[in-house]
Amino acid sequence: MPEVIFNGPDGRLEGRYHHGTMQNAPIALLLHPQPQHGGTMNNKVVYAMYHAFVRRGFSTLRFNFRGVGRSQGRFDNGQGELSDAAAALDWMQSFNANSASCWVGGFSFGAWIGMQLLMRRPEIDGFISVAPPANVYDFSFLAPCPSSGLIVHGDQDEVVPEPSVAKLATKLSAQRNITVNYRTIAGANHSFSTKLDELTTTLDGYLESLQLQRPVEAAVVG
């Protein structure tokens, strides 16, 4: 079911979903950047993240926050979008009751929402945050951060200065019982416009290293 519509807290939400074929397939939820700046689930970075998880056999969902595309509602400065993400995770779990693990990934604004969801949902085992806007939003709620994960940032990001994200990664890495990997991509701007291949390689390498599931062949879905 590649195209899906499911109920959110403020109306219907539009998504794209790939159901993993493995028994007890792990699940991954991907969150897009700032809607008011043109962010949608079809953003190229979100699309790359989505397919990185699909290639690993995950049941994977990306969706439009309220007021984007065919999703109903209006932008709510993060609070409503966090509720949308929680509803999306609930929807995924209804089809994957016995999933082996649960991951959340987000790009920019979506990374901020994803990390908040991580704090509220103890079943989330790990995260991938691409270009988290540490210079714009407060990430102090990650005290402590409950799960390990990956932070990826471009060293030529013109929107979120790299040192602000390095500071966040260093702070999280100092916490006990988790491992936070921080990777920078040389020459990448905020949208990774000329560095999507390098981003994809980084994502694939990280997920491969986890060895959560054996790689399986998965159909390419839209």
C-alpha positions in Angstrom: 0.0 0.0 0.0 2.4 2.8 -1.1 -0.2 5.6 -0.9 -2.0 5.8 2.4 -4.5 8.1 4.2 -4.9 7.7 8.0 -6.5 9.7 10.8 -4.6 12.3 12.6 -5.5 14.5 15.5 -6.6 17.3 13.3 -8.0 15.4 10.3 -6.7 13.0 7.7 -2.9 12.7 7.0 -1.4 11.6 3.7 1.6 9.3 3.6 3.6 6.8 1.6 4.1 3.4 3.2 6.2 0.3 2.5 5.4 -2.8 4.4 8.4 -5.0 5.2 8.2 -8.6 4.1 10.2 -10.1 6.9 8.5 -11.6 9.9 8.4 -9.1 12.7 10.0 -6.5 10.4 11.4 -3.4 12.2 9.6 -0.1 11.6 10.8 3.4 10.7 9.0 6.7 10.7 10.5 9.6 8.6 9.6 13.3 9.2 10.0 16.1 6.7 11.4 19.7 7.1 9.6 22.9 7.9 6.2 23.1 6.1 6.3 26.9 6.0 9.5 26.7 4.0 8.2 24.2 1.5 9.0 21.0 3.4 7.0 17.9 2.3 7.4 14.1 2.6 8.7 14.2 -1.0 11.8 16.2 0.0 14.9 14.6 -1.5 16.6 14.0 1.9 13.5 12.5 3.4 13.1 10.3 0.3 16.7 9.1 0.6 16.2 8.3 4.3 13.0 6.4 3.5 14.7 4.2 0.9 17.7 3.6 3.2 15.3 1.9 5.7 13.3 0.2 2.9 16.5 -1.4 1.7 17.1 -2.9 5.1 13.7 -4.5 5.2 11.9 -2.1 7.5 8.3 -1.3 7.3 8.7 2.4 6.5 6.4 5.4 6.5 6.9 9.0 5.5 3.9 11.4 5.6 2.9 15.0 5.3 2.3 17.0 8.4 -1.0 18.8 8.8 -1.7 21.4 6.1 0.8 19.9 3.6 -0.3 18.2 0.4 -3.5 16.3 1.0 -3.1 16.3 4.8 -5.8 18.3 6.6 -5.3 20.9 9.2 -3.0 23.9 9.7 0.6 24.4 10.7 0.9 24.4 14.5 4.5 25.5 15.2 5.6 22.0 16.2 3.0 21.0 18.8 0.4 19.8 16.4 3.1 18.3 14.2 4.4 16.3 17.1 0.9 15.0 17.6 0.8 14.1 13.9 4.0 12.1 14.3 2.6 10.2 17.3 -0.6 9.4 15.3 1.6 8.2 12.4 3.5 5.9 14.7 0.3 4.5 16.2 -0.9 3.8 12.6 2.3 2.0 11.8 2.1 -0.1 14.9 -1.4 -1.2 14.1 0.1 -3.0 11.1 3.3 -4.1 12.8 2.3 -5.2 16.3 5.4 -7.4 16.7 8.0 -5.3 15.1 11.6 -6.2 16.0 12.5 -2.6 16.6 11.3 1.0 16.1 13.2 3.9 14.6 12.5 7.6 13.9 14.3 9.8 11.4 13.9 13.4 10.5 15.4 16.2 8.4 15.8 19.7 9.8 12.4 20.6 11.4 11.5 16.9 11.2 14.6 16.0 13.2 13.5 18.3 16.0 10.0 16.7 16.0 11.6 13.3 15.8 13.7 13.8 18.8 10.7 15.0 20.8 8.8 11.9 19.8 11.8 9.9 20.9 11.4 11.3 24.4 7.7 10.5 24.6 7.6 7.0 23.1 9.8 4.5 25.0 9.4 1.9 22.3 11.6 3.9 19.9 15.0 2.2 19.9 17.0 4.6 17.7 17.1 7.7 15.7 18.6 9.4 12.6 18.7 13.2 12.6 19.8 15.0 9.5 20.7 18.7 9.9 18.9 19.1 13.2 18.3 22.9 13.7 20.2 23.3 16.9 20.6 27.0 16.4 16.8 27.6 16.1 15.1 25.1 18.4 15.9 24.1 22.0 17.1 20.5 22.3 17.7 20.6 26.0 14.7 18.2 26.5 17.2 15.5 25.6 18.3 15.1 29.2 19.0 12.3 29.1 18.6 11.1 25.5 17.0 7.6 25.8 18.3 6.0 22.7 21.4 5.7 20.5 21.4 7.2 17.0 23.1 9.0 14.1 23.4 12.8 13.5 24.4 13.9 10.0 25.3 17.4 9.1 26.8 19.3 6.1 29.9 21.3 6.9 28.7 24.0 4.5 25.2 24.3 5.9 24.1 27.9 5.4 21.0 27.6 7.6 22.2 25.7 10.6 25.9 26.4 11.4 27.8 23.1 11.8 29.4 24.1 15.2 25.9 24.3 16.8 25.1 20.7 15.8 28.6 19.5 16.8 27.9 21.0 20.2 24.6 19.1 20.5 26.3 15.9 19.3 29.1 16.3 21.9 26.6 16.9 24.7 24.6 13.8 23.8 27.7 11.6 23.3 28.7 12.4 26.9 25.6 10.7 28.2 25.8 7.1 29.6 24.3 4.0 28.1 23.8 5.4 24.6 26.1 5.9 21.5 25.6 8.9 19.3 27.5 8.9 16.0 28.1 12.3 14.5 29.1 12.4 10.8 29.8 15.5 8.7 29.6 15.5 4.9 32.2 17.8 3.3 30.8 20.4 1.0 27.1 19.7 1.8 24.8 22.6 2.3 21.5 22.4 4.3 19.6 20.7 1.5 22.5 18.3 0.6 21.7 19.5 -3.0 24.9 18.2 -4.5 25.7 15.6 -1.8 22.7 13.3 -1.8 24.9 10.3 -2.9 27.3 10.9 0.0 24.3 11.2 2.4 22.8 8.0 1.1 26.2 6.2 1.5 26.4 7.5 5.1 22.9 6.3 5.9 23.4 2.9 4.3 26.7 2.4 6.1 25.2 3.3 9.5 22.2 1.0 9.2 24.4 -1.8 7.8 26.7 -1.5 10.8 23.8 -2.0 13.2 23.1 -5.4 11.8 19.5 -5.2 13.1 18.2 -7.3 10.3 19.8 -9.1 7.3 19.6 -7.0 4.2 16.7 -8.1 1.9 15.7 -7.1 -1.6 12.9 -4.7 -1.4 10.8 -3.3 -4.3 11.3 0.3 -5.0 8.2 2.2 -4.0 7.1 5.8 -4.5 
